């Protein structure tokens, strides 16, 4: 999708700090305009009413000018015509965790879903944590087996919200041993970059391309473009995967990665004099 | 160490099949000479007497000419002078799972430890599973945190048995989410290759260099030699790791990897005519 160069995505690996420094949530709040922010929390991923209320209260406590909560549970609700206009003023949209298939199944192509995309195009920051992170990309991981030998069988993919192209995101990455499923995803099309985000860690994407790592963990980037060989087309679903020459970067806070140029930027260190 | 070109190592990721096809254990048995094999099972890694007895019974059932079991639990036992000569006829040595620090702490530099290395130099096949796999290399992973954001703090390393150079082995690799600890290991010296072996999977190394993958899972090869940057020297122990441009291969049965040339060999597929 075309996008405003000022647009930002904040893609969070789940379990972000909500009671201490709140580095990640405060970055979202700040990008949304800080005290002038008009934030909408969308908790469609979850059936637990507490999930969205928690974020509403956090952003209200931060001092946002306006915070609304949409706990939409059906396509009927998501298709109410008033969403076409009511989203125009939003400066920040926050997608909670839960099940990414609820996000796309309920919001995908709906009036609300389209309004959300239009807000992003107009410069609103869109954040998602856990399931909300996975749902951001054009193709998303719906689910998969943790701590598994990589094979085609261990993952399922589906069309996502389409806010981010050429990327498949996985979350709770180190904590749930998910490199196997992310490798299986990129084996299907090594042009796609795999982005595995640890808990309490996020990437802030500016202009759809440059990712800055924030938070306390690491982000794994898997770039299969130079892969010389895989057995994905001829292997049976349960057969273990073979995939060679994948480039892997592990990045922590302060590092940047350009998804278009596929290049890491290293933070500048102040030299001791 | 110098080695016989005919020498073989069988490095097993743990939990290998012991009741079905027994592909991995049968490969070891075959390399040790099959029905002519004179095998010694060393269960020093484990304090459970069942551990070694199980392998002794398996190799006996396979039909080996001679199978002995050494459940050595102290350096005093390992230093008995008769081991100097009694190992000369062995064609296969099998190191069980347990704790790799028991293997090196009890056998390292002992009469038995030296006899074992001499047997390998003379052409005996040495196999190790789980802890026995980790102990093979010059520097080994003693332990580490599974499913963790990679940092210096999550691993401990120590000198291993030295049968394999320039490699750090990790086992139960996909099943315990261990990519973080293997990445942390190679960040310490990216010249080292990280080899992560899944359960019921093994590499058979011929002449100290060419690894063939066998079994039902995958082997991950992490080659950090072309890494352009890491923060390992300046980061604090708990700080997350950054490490860029690591080459990653995921290989399954039939694939080969040359540790010296750092090259993958792809199995030849029979074309349909």
Interface residues (C-beta under 8 A of the other chain):
Chain A: X146 X147 X148 X149 X150 X174 X175 X176 X177 X178 X179 X180 X183 X198 X201 X216 X217 X218 X222 X228 X229 X231 X234 X239 X240 X241 X242 X243 X244 X245 X246 X247 X248 X249 X250 X251 X252 X253 X255 X264 X266 X269
Chain B: X146 X147 X148 X149 X150 X174 X175 X176 X177 X178 X179 X180 X183 X198 X201 X216 X217 X218 X222 X228 X229 X231 X234 X239 X240 X241 X242 X243 X244 X245 X246 X247 X248 X249 X250 X251 X252 X253 X255 X264 X266 X269
